[in-house]
Amino acid sequence: MSGIETMTPAETVKWLDRHVVGQDQAKRTVAIALRNRHRRRLVEEPMQSEIYPSNLIMIGPTGVGKTEIARRMASLVGAPFIKVEATKYTETGYVGRDVEGIIRDLVRSAVNLATNKAREEKSEEAEARVEKRLIDAVSQTGVNYGSTEELAELLSRGRLDTIEIELSVVEKAMGVEVFPMIPGQGFDNQINDQMKKMLEKVIGKRRKKIHLTVAEARKKLFEDEISRILEGGDHVREGLKLAQEEGIVFIDEIDKIIGSEGGSGPDVSRMGVQRDILPLVEGSTVATRYGPVKTDHILFIAAGAFHGSSPADLIPELQGRFPLRVSLDPLSEKDLLRILTEPENCIMDQYLQLLSADGLELTVEDQAKRKIAATARHMNEEKEDIGARRLRSVLSFLLDEYLFGAPDLIKGRVRLNGKKAQERLGVLVERKDEEGYIL
């Protein structure tokens, strides 16, 4: 897999099917949105600038796969991606996080991606410089290791890793803060960063001599050299471009910022958050520590359960900026059984691997697996419906004996059949006082 550029919508859905059970319409809509990002890049200007992303809202109860689809999409897309909860932000003027922090976080992610890519591209050059500095440092120890070529050969084979050498390294300057560092207040933090850089240029970089082994020096020198190579490079500019053109923002719990008309206190702030998010979604310029960023072509995906509300309760202007809507279905017993056993690295396999690490080879029969899914579905109906998240709590309760007993009380091969699962989980369903101890 070489990235989203080579994957059609059908291939993207097929890839998501390996990790997320059901929710075909949601996968289809997300796959189209992702592919449209690639299609837009193939369109020539000025049309390219006129094509805006089709933002979408995923609607469905908790635990049905909204966040999982977004998380898996993040691992598939070679683009900056962040997930935020709308409830973390408050209206401008209230104490809390500023919504522009969403874009600053996205840009930070994009710059990190671009920096990591640049590091990979320049790693060979940095390693060559490190090798040269190590040869010079080892030569100054006074021990004769032969010619420069022979010394380089010894270093490459790791024969001199335990030799102690002296290095001259840059001493980190003391941090200087002009304004207090307040989470989410990007402007003050940006000024602090600029002031630190300016003071470093005025004062200069101080160096000090340290003693360490060749193995330790290799790591330290690599970071020193790669920083020198990247300093003044265009990876920051590439990161800004990546955020603007390929950035994806997943806003969860957007239904929690719906306030009542004429409300006061928190309701006022919730409605204010909607108004503050609106400029980001429709296109604006946000100041970040790396430079200004336009949000016109960032893809926004929102999600919410919308219990007792609907996307129509959002302010009209914001509704219009999320033209696509997709509903995710509640999970049936059959869905829960598939989620338990089918996806790659499914929850059942996770627990079996944990026990295997302690020398306990547990085999769970199909009847027992069906009982786990049935119990999870029953508890979702009787208590709060938390979807697939219920599986973990039910499975933990069922396997408590083995999780506690391994490796000293229970060892070797053990089989869990449907009858034993029925007896154990029957206690959970019938006894309300016991049921209250888990979700």
Backbone torsions as a table, in degrees:
resi	resn	phi	psi	omega
1	MET	NA	122.8	-176.3
2	SER	-107.3	13.8	177.1
3	GLY	115.6	174.8	-175.6
4	ILE	-64.6	-24.7	-177.5
5	GLU	-59.4	-31.5	-175.7
6	THR	-97.4	1.0	-175.5
7	MET	-106.5	128.6	174.7
8	THR	-78.8	166.0	176.6
9	PRO	-55.1	-40.6	179.7
10	ALA	-63.5	-39.0	178.6
11	GLU	-69.0	-35.6	177.8
12	THR	-64.3	-43.9	178.3
13	VAL	-62.9	-40.9	178.9
14	LYS	-62.4	-38.3	177.8
15	TRP	-67.1	-42.4	179.1
16	LEU	-65.4	-31.1	179.6
17	ASP	-61.3	-24.8	179.1
18	ARG	-70.3	-19.3	-173.4
19	HIS	-121.2	-25.7	-175.9
20	VAL	-124.4	127.3	-179.0
21	VAL	-86.2	133.0	175.2
22	GLY	69.1	-152.0	178.7
23	GLN	53.3	48.1	-175.3
24	ASP	-61.3	-40.2	-177.5
25	GLN	-66.6	-39.2	178.3
26	ALA	-64.3	-44.1	178.4
27	LYS	-61.9	-42.1	-178.8
28	ARG	-62.2	-45.2	-178.5
29	THR	-64.9	-42.9	178.8
30	VAL	-64.7	-40.8	-179.8
31	ALA	-62.7	-39.7	178.1
32	ILE	-65.6	-43.8	-179.7
33	ALA	-60.3	-41.2	179.7
34	LEU	-67.5	-42.8	-179.4
35	ARG	-65.2	-34.2	178.7
36	ASN	-63.1	-27.3	176.1
37	ARG	-62.8	-42.8	179.4
38	HIS	-69.2	-42.9	-179.3
39	ARG	-60.2	-38.2	-178.7
40	ARG	-61.6	-37.6	-178.8
41	ARG	-64.9	-23.4	-179.2
42	LEU	-85.5	-9.5	179.7
43	VAL	-86.6	138.4	-178.3
44	GLU	-80.9	156.3	174.0
45	GLU	-70.4	152.5	5.4
46	PRO	-86.3	-3.0	-177.6
47	MET	-61.7	-35.7	-177.1
48	GLN	-56.1	-42.7	-178.8
49	SER	-69.4	-20.7	-177.8
50	GLU	-87.8	-10.4	-178.7
51	ILE	-90.6	113.5	-178.0
52	TYR	-103.5	152.1	-179.8
53	PRO	-67.2	147.5	175.9
54	SER	-91.9	95.6	-179.5
55	ASN	-66.5	151.8	-176.5
56	LEU	-138.2	157.8	176.5
57	ILE	-118.0	127.3	174.4
58	MET	-98.3	125.3	-174.7
59	ILE	-114.4	127.3	177.9
60	GLY	172.4	158.3	-179.7
61	PRO	-64.2	164.7	-179.1
62	THR	-64.6	146.0	174.4
63	GLY	81.2	13.0	-178.7
64	VAL	-99.8	-5.8	173.4
65	GLY	123.4	5.4	-179.1
66	LYS	-60.9	-53.7	-178.4
67	THR	-68.2	-35.4	-178.8
68	GLU	-65.1	-41.2	176.8
69	ILE	-60.2	-43.6	179.7
70	ALA	-65.1	-41.5	-178.6
71	ARG	-66.0	-42.9	178.9
72	ARG	-68.2	-34.8	177.2
73	MET	-62.6	-36.7	179.6
74	ALA	-62.4	-37.7	179.9
75	SER	-74.8	-20.2	-179.6
76	LEU	-86.9	-39.8	-172.6
77	VAL	-83.5	128.9	176.2
78	GLY	-85.9	56.2	-176.1
79	ALA	-144.1	157.1	178.7
80	PRO	-62.8	133.2	-176.5
81	PHE	-141.0	134.2	173.4
82	ILE	-136.0	149.3	175.3
83	LYS	-116.5	128.7	179.7
84	VAL	-130.5	155.6	173.0
85	GLU	-101.2	127.3	-177.5
86	ALA	-59.9	-27.8	-176.6
87	THR	-71.0	-11.0	-179.9
88	LYS	-79.1	-10.8	-173.5
89	TYR	-110.1	149.4	178.1
90	THR	-128.5	161.5	-179.2
91	GLU	-61.1	147.4	176.7
92	THR	-54.1	129.8	-177.7
93	GLY	105.6	-19.9	175.3
94	TYR	-94.7	156.1	177.4
95	VAL	-73.1	124.8	-178.3
96	GLY	154.1	-166.2	-177.1
97	ARG	-87.3	138.8	177.6
98	ASP	-80.8	136.3	-176.8
99	VAL	-62.2	-24.3	177.7
100	GLU	-65.0	-16.3	174.8
101	GLY	-62.0	-23.4	176.1
102	ILE	-59.8	-48.4	-178.2
103	ILE	-69.8	-36.5	178.9
104	ARG	-64.1	-39.5	176.9
105	ASP	-65.0	-39.5	178.9
106	LEU	-63.6	-43.5	-179.9
107	VAL	-64.6	-40.5	177.8
108	ARG	-59.8	-42.9	177.6
109	SER	-62.7	-41.9	-179.3
110	ALA	-65.0	-44.2	179.7
111	VAL	-64.6	-38.4	176.9
112	ASN	-62.5	-41.2	177.1
113	LEU	-60.7	-47.3	-179.3
114	ALA	-65.4	-37.6	179.4
115	THR	-65.9	-44.0	179.3
116	ASN	-62.6	-38.6	178.2
117	LYS	-64.9	-42.8	179.1
118	ALA	-65.2	-37.4	178.3
119	ARG	-60.9	-42.8	179.6
120	GLU	-63.4	-40.9	-178.5
121	GLU	-69.0	-32.1	-175.8
122	LYS	-101.2	4.5	-174.7
123	SER	-63.4	-38.6	-179.7
124	GLU	-64.3	-41.7	177.7
125	GLU	-62.5	-42.3	179.7
126	ALA	-65.2	-41.5	-179.9
127	GLU	-64.5	-35.4	177.6
128	ALA	-64.9	-41.2	177.8
129	ARG	-65.5	-40.5	179.5
130	VAL	-61.8	-43.4	-179.3
131	GLU	-59.6	-41.0	-179.6
132	LYS	-65.1	-43.2	-180.0
133	ARG	-67.4	-35.9	178.3
134	LEU	-66.7	-39.9	178.3
135	ILE	-60.6	-43.9	179.0
136	ASP	-63.2	-42.6	-177.5
137	ALA	-67.5	-41.4	-179.8
138	VAL	-68.5	-35.6	179.6
139	SER	-63.2	-28.6	-177.6
140	GLN	-83.2	-0.4	178.1
141	THR	-76.6	-14.4	179.3
142	GLY	91.0	-6.4	179.2
143	VAL	-92.1	136.1	-178.8
144	ASN	-88.6	113.5	178.3
145	TYR	-107.0	18.3	178.6
146	GLY	95.1	-158.1	-178.9
147	SER	-71.4	170.8	179.1
148	THR	-60.6	-38.2	179.4
149	GLU	-65.8	-40.5	179.0
150	GLU	-67.4	-39.2	177.7
151	LEU	-63.9	-41.6	178.5
152	ALA	-63.2	-37.2	179.1
153	GLU	-65.5	-42.5	178.5
154	LEU	-62.8	-40.5	179.5
155	LEU	-65.9	-42.4	-177.5
156	SER	-66.3	-29.0	179.3
157	ARG	-86.4	-5.0	179.3
158	GLY	79.6	14.5	-177.6
159	ARG	-70.2	-21.1	-176.4
160	LEU	-109.7	17.2	-174.9
161	ASP	-61.1	-27.3	-176.9
162	THR	-92.4	-4.7	179.5
163	ILE	-70.4	135.9	179.6
164	GLU	-90.8	132.6	-179.9
165	ILE	-129.8	168.2	178.1
166	GLU	-109.5	133.6	179.9
167	LEU	-127.4	149.4	172.7
168	SER	-104.5	114.7	-175.8
169	VAL	-122.7	160.2	178.8
170	VAL	-74.9	130.3	178.3
171	GLU	-87.0	131.1	-179.6
172	LYS	-67.4	132.3	179.7
173	ALA	-76.9	153.7	177.0
174	MET	-67.5	139.8	179.6
175	GLY	-68.6	141.1	178.2
176	VAL	-123.3	126.6	179.1
177	GLU	-115.2	125.4	176.8
178	VAL	-86.6	-40.0	176.2
179	PHE	-120.0	152.2	176.0
180	PRO	-63.6	143.3	-179.2
181	MET	-78.7	108.3	-179.0
182	ILE	-110.1	123.0	179.7
183	PRO	-55.7	130.7	176.9
184	GLY	89.1	-15.8	-178.8
185	GLN	-92.8	80.9	-170.6
186	GLY	-62.5	-31.6	-175.4
187	PHE	-64.3	-48.0	-179.4
188	ASP	-63.5	-42.7	179.9
189	ASN	-64.1	-34.9	179.5
190	GLN	-66.1	-41.6	178.7
191	ILE	-65.4	-40.0	177.4
192	ASN	-59.3	-44.3	179.5
193	ASP	-61.5	-43.6	-179.0
194	GLN	-65.3	-40.2	179.6
195	MET	-65.8	-39.3	178.6
196	LYS	-62.0	-45.0	179.9
197	LYS	-63.4	-40.6	-179.1
198	MET	-65.5	-42.9	179.8
199	LEU	-65.0	-37.0	177.9
200	GLU	-61.8	-38.8	179.5
201	LYS	-68.8	-38.3	-178.4
202	VAL	-71.4	-48.0	-175.6
203	ILE	-77.9	-33.0	-176.1
204	GLY	88.7	165.7	-179.2
205	LYS	-94.4	123.8	178.6
206	ARG	-85.5	145.1	-179.7
207	ARG	-119.1	150.9	176.9
208	LYS	-140.0	157.1	-179.1
209	LYS	-98.5	134.3	179.8
210	ILE	-132.3	157.7	177.4
211	HIS	-112.7	131.5	178.6
212	LEU	-160.2	167.2	-178.0
213	THR	-76.6	165.5	179.8
214	VAL	-61.1	-40.3	-179.4
215	ALA	-62.3	-42.4	178.7
216	GLU	-69.7	-39.6	-178.7
217	ALA	-64.4	-35.5	-178.1
218	ARG	-58.7	-45.4	-179.8
219	LYS	-66.1	-44.0	-177.5
220	LYS	-67.2	-41.7	-179.5
221	LEU	-68.1	-34.4	179.2
222	PHE	-62.0	-45.8	178.6
223	GLU	-63.3	-37.6	179.0
224	ASP	-64.2	-46.8	-176.9
225	GLU	-71.2	-40.9	-179.4
226	ILE	-66.4	-33.1	177.0
227	SER	-66.2	-39.7	178.2
228	ARG	-64.5	-42.6	-178.7
229	ILE	-65.6	-41.6	-176.4
230	LEU	-78.1	-21.0	-178.5
231	GLU	-62.2	123.4	-178.5
232	GLY	83.2	4.1	178.8
233	GLY	-77.4	179.8	-176.2
234	ASP	-101.2	16.1	-179.5
235	HIS	-67.2	-30.1	176.8
236	VAL	-67.7	-43.1	177.8
237	ARG	-62.9	-39.4	177.4
238	GLU	-64.6	-38.0	178.0
239	GLY	-64.2	-42.2	177.6
240	LEU	-61.9	-43.0	179.6
241	LYS	-65.1	-40.4	179.2
242	LEU	-61.8	-42.9	179.2
243	ALA	-64.1	-42.1	-177.0
244	GLN	-70.0	-39.3	-172.7
245	GLU	-95.3	-31.2	-172.6
246	GLU	-122.7	-0.1	-175.3
247	GLY	-64.2	143.9	177.4
248	ILE	-129.8	127.7	179.1
249	VAL	-116.6	123.4	176.5
250	PHE	-104.8	113.7	-178.8
251	ILE	-103.1	107.5	-179.8
252	ASP	-90.4	159.7	177.5
253	GLU	57.3	37.9	-179.9
254	ILE	-67.6	-23.5	178.0
255	ASP	-67.7	-19.0	-178.0
256	LYS	-77.8	-7.6	178.2
257	ILE	-105.2	19.4	173.0
258	ILE	-86.6	119.5	179.5
259	GLY	-108.9	162.4	179.6
260	SER	-83.5	149.1	179.4
261	GLU	-64.7	137.4	179.2
262	GLY	72.3	12.8	-179.0
263	GLY	-73.6	172.5	179.2
264	SER	-135.1	171.8	177.6
265	GLY	61.9	-125.0	-177.9
266	PRO	-58.1	-34.2	179.8
267	ASP	-60.0	-39.6	179.3
268	VAL	-62.9	-43.2	-178.9
269	SER	-66.5	-39.3	-180.0
270	ARG	-61.1	-46.9	178.8
271	MET	-63.6	-35.1	178.7
272	GLY	-66.7	-35.5	177.4
273	VAL	-63.0	-40.7	176.7
274	GLN	-58.9	-44.9	-179.2
275	ARG	-66.5	-33.6	179.4
276	ASP	-73.7	-33.4	178.9
277	ILE	-70.8	-32.1	-174.6
278	LEU	-51.1	-49.1	-180.0
279	PRO	-61.4	-33.4	179.1
280	LEU	-65.1	-42.7	-175.4
281	VAL	-74.1	-37.9	-176.9
282	GLU	-84.0	-14.4	176.9
283	GLY	116.7	113.5	178.3
284	SER	-153.4	178.4	178.7
285	THR	-113.7	126.5	-177.8
286	VAL	-113.9	131.9	177.5
287	ALA	-80.3	128.3	176.6
288	THR	-126.7	172.0	-179.5
289	ARG	-65.1	-19.8	-178.4
290	TYR	-98.4	-8.5	-178.5
291	GLY	133.1	171.3	-179.3
292	PRO	-69.2	144.3	-179.0
293	VAL	-130.6	131.2	175.9
294	LYS	-90.3	138.3	-176.2
295	THR	-101.5	7.8	-173.3
296	ASP	-56.4	-37.2	-172.8
297	HIS	-112.7	16.5	172.9
298	ILE	-78.5	135.0	179.4
299	LEU	-87.6	124.5	178.5
300	PHE	-107.8	126.8	174.8
301	ILE	-119.9	120.7	180.0
302	ALA	-107.9	156.6	-179.9
303	ALA	-149.0	150.4	178.2
304	GLY	-171.6	156.2	178.2
305	ALA	-76.7	-34.2	-179.8
306	PHE	54.5	46.8	172.2
307	HIS	-73.7	120.7	179.6
308	GLY	74.4	9.0	178.2
309	SER	-149.3	177.9	178.4
310	SER	-149.3	166.0	176.8
311	PRO	-56.2	-23.3	178.7
312	ALA	-67.1	-14.4	178.8
313	ASP	-85.2	-9.5	172.3
314	LEU	-69.5	159.7	179.4
315	ILE	-61.9	142.9	-173.1
316	PRO	-54.1	-39.5	-177.9
317	GLU	-62.0	-38.8	-179.4
318	LEU	-73.2	-37.4	176.6
319	GLN	-55.3	-43.9	-177.3
320	GLY	-65.5	-20.4	179.9
321	ARG	-88.5	-1.9	174.3
322	PHE	-124.0	74.3	-172.6
323	PRO	-69.6	-22.0	-177.8
324	LEU	-101.3	134.4	177.5
325	ARG	-127.0	138.6	177.0
326	VAL	-141.0	132.3	-179.4
327	SER	-98.6	137.5	176.3
328	LEU	-103.3	137.9	-173.4
329	ASP	-80.5	147.0	171.2
330	PRO	-61.5	155.5	-175.0
331	LEU	-89.9	129.1	175.8
332	SER	-86.4	174.6	177.0
333	GLU	-61.4	-39.0	178.2
334	LYS	-63.4	-41.4	177.6
335	ASP	-61.7	-43.4	-178.6
336	LEU	-63.2	-38.5	178.1
337	LEU	-64.6	-40.9	178.6
338	ARG	-66.5	-41.0	179.0
339	ILE	-63.8	-35.6	-178.9
340	LEU	-66.3	-33.6	-167.7
341	THR	-122.9	-22.8	-168.9
342	GLU	-91.4	-45.4	-173.7
343	PRO	-59.7	155.7	174.1
344	GLU	-60.9	134.9	-178.2
345	ASN	57.3	43.1	-178.7
346	CYS	-64.9	167.1	-174.0
347	ILE	-63.2	-35.6	178.2
348	MET	-62.5	-46.6	178.8
349	ASP	-62.9	-34.5	179.0
350	GLN	-60.6	-46.9	-179.1
351	TYR	-68.1	-38.9	179.1
352	LEU	-64.6	-36.6	177.9
353	GLN	-69.1	-37.3	177.5
354	LEU	-61.5	-43.7	179.0
355	LEU	-69.5	-37.3	178.9
356	SER	-62.3	-34.0	178.4
357	ALA	-62.3	-23.7	178.0
358	ASP	-100.5	13.5	175.5
359	GLY	84.2	11.9	179.0
360	LEU	-107.4	112.7	-179.8
361	GLU	-94.0	96.8	-176.6
362	LEU	-96.1	131.5	174.4
363	THR	-112.2	122.0	179.7
364	VAL	-104.1	117.8	-178.2
365	GLU	-72.3	159.5	-177.2
366	ASP	-58.4	-39.1	179.7
367	GLN	-61.2	-38.3	178.5
368	ALA	-66.7	-39.8	178.7
369	LYS	-63.2	-41.4	178.7
370	ARG	-64.9	-34.7	178.2
371	LYS	-67.3	-36.7	177.1
372	ILE	-61.9	-46.9	179.7
373	ALA	-63.5	-41.0	-179.8
374	ALA	-65.1	-40.1	179.4
375	THR	-66.9	-41.6	178.9
376	ALA	-62.2	-42.4	179.2
377	ARG	-65.1	-41.9	179.5
378	HIS	-61.7	-43.8	-178.4
379	MET	-69.3	-33.5	175.6
380	ASN	-64.5	-32.8	178.6
381	GLU	-76.7	-37.6	-176.7
382	GLU	-79.9	-36.8	-178.9
383	LYS	-111.6	-158.1	175.9
384	GLU	-66.5	134.1	179.3
385	ASP	-79.8	106.8	179.8
386	ILE	-110.9	16.0	173.0
387	GLY	62.8	-139.7	-175.0
388	ALA	-67.7	-17.3	179.0
389	ARG	-63.5	-22.4	179.1
390	ARG	-65.1	-28.5	-177.3
391	LEU	-59.0	-40.4	-177.4
392	ARG	-64.4	-41.9	-178.9
393	SER	-69.1	-40.1	178.3
394	VAL	-65.6	-44.2	-179.2
395	LEU	-65.7	-39.1	177.3
396	SER	-61.9	-41.0	178.7
397	PHE	-64.9	-44.4	-178.2
398	LEU	-65.0	-40.0	-175.2
399	LEU	-94.4	9.9	-176.8
400	ASP	-54.2	-42.2	-179.0
401	GLU	-59.2	-41.5	-177.6
402	TYR	-79.3	-39.0	179.9
403	LEU	-64.1	-34.2	178.0
404	PHE	-81.1	-37.9	-172.9
405	GLY	-77.5	-28.3	-179.7
406	ALA	-76.1	140.6	3.0
407	PRO	-101.2	-5.3	-171.0
408	ASP	-88.7	-35.0	-177.1
409	LEU	-89.3	-31.9	179.4
410	ILE	-128.7	128.5	-177.8
411	LYS	-136.4	170.4	172.0
412	GLY	74.8	-144.9	-176.2
413	ARG	-99.4	131.6	-178.9
414	VAL	-133.1	142.3	179.4
415	ARG	-118.1	130.5	177.3
416	LEU	-107.7	110.7	-178.1
417	ASN	-97.0	175.1	-177.0
418	GLY	-64.1	-36.1	-178.4
419	LYS	-64.3	-44.1	-179.9
420	LYS	-67.6	-39.2	177.3
421	ALA	-63.1	-39.3	178.6
422	GLN	-61.1	-45.0	-179.0
423	GLU	-64.4	-45.3	-176.1
424	ARG	-68.5	-47.1	-177.2
425	LEU	-75.8	-21.2	175.6
426	GLY	-62.6	-34.3	176.4
427	VAL	-62.9	-41.0	-178.3
428	LEU	-65.2	-40.1	-176.3
429	VAL	-75.7	-39.2	-172.4
430	GLU	-82.5	-35.6	-174.9
431	ARG	-96.2	107.7	-176.8
432	LYS	-65.6	-34.8	-179.0
433	ASP	-67.3	-36.4	178.0
434	GLU	-72.3	-37.0	-178.2
435	GLU	-61.0	-30.7	-176.2
436	GLY	-68.4	-11.5	-177.8
437	TYR	-82.1	-13.5	176.9
438	ILE	-124.6	170.7	-177.9
439	LEU	-60.4	NA	NA
